[in-house]
Amino acid sequence: MTLVLIALSMLYPFFAMVNLSFTNEASIFTGAGNFVHTDLTMSNYRNVFSSIPLSRYFLNSLIVAVLTTIGQVAFASMAGYAFARLRFPYRNGLFLLILITMLVPPQVNIIPLFFLMREFNWIDTYQALIVPALFGGFGVFLMRQYFLSFPKDLEESAKIDGCNIFQTFYKIALPLAAPTVATLAIFTFVTSWNSFMWPLIVTNSEGMRTLPVGLAIFKGSFREVTLWGELLACSVICTIPVIGVFLLGKKYFINDIMQGGVKE
């Protein structure tokens, strides 16, 4: 019962946001205590699409989040497998350097990365939004920890069947790592989708803005009256892909947590 009450208390702000996004502007504060409003309307959603290029912001965020997720999962899984199963010089030292990058605040890298993007002439492009996020220490660490528990007998069986290292990885190890891959994909997608600081710095034109940046600029564009209904409608639209990705990968995510909590 306690867990149910905690869950309801955490879900209430979300349901309130959805409910108020369908409410007339004049009724948002006058009936703020009502959980369900009777004067529901779609005007907030229609107005927000006509006020800002929300479809373009949504498309930009989707492109960046999807490509970043695919790239980081690919690089992290290959690197994690190499650090866990292969033997090469300075392996432990290189992995230690990757772990150290996890201790560095992201804000420290913003200025060097910005100058690097400018040297590549990537400012206000998809490359600047995607490429720096393709590599992350957390993903390598997560995948390495899984591949450390990968049964050695399967590798030996694959070698007997004539598989090389790459075939063993793609055909055997990676499919068995599906729960961990799904977990990394969910974390990466959510992080990329919610990213604000870096897209704000490297994008200049309206056509390259992502949803968090567009929402912040939309909020700051008001002069006299804040249109809370439209802001809430935009916020609801921002949360839909994140919820969808979690629901799609929920089974694998839960399985990965359960596997991590069981020791043989």
Secondary structure, DSSP 4 states (H G I P E B T S, - for coil): -HHHHHHHHHHHHHHHHHHHHTB-TTHHHHTTT-SS-SSB-SHHHHHHHHHS-HHHHHHHHHHHHHHHHHHHHHHHHHHHHHHHH---TTHHHHHHHHHHHTTS-GGGGHHHHHHHHHHTT-TTSHHHHHGGGS--HHHHHHHHHHHHTS-HHHHHHHHHTT--HHHHIIIIIHHHTHHHHHHHHHHHHHHHHH--HHHHHH--SGGG--HHHHHHHHHHT-SS---HHHHHHHHHHHHHHHHHHHHHHHHHHHHHHHHHT---
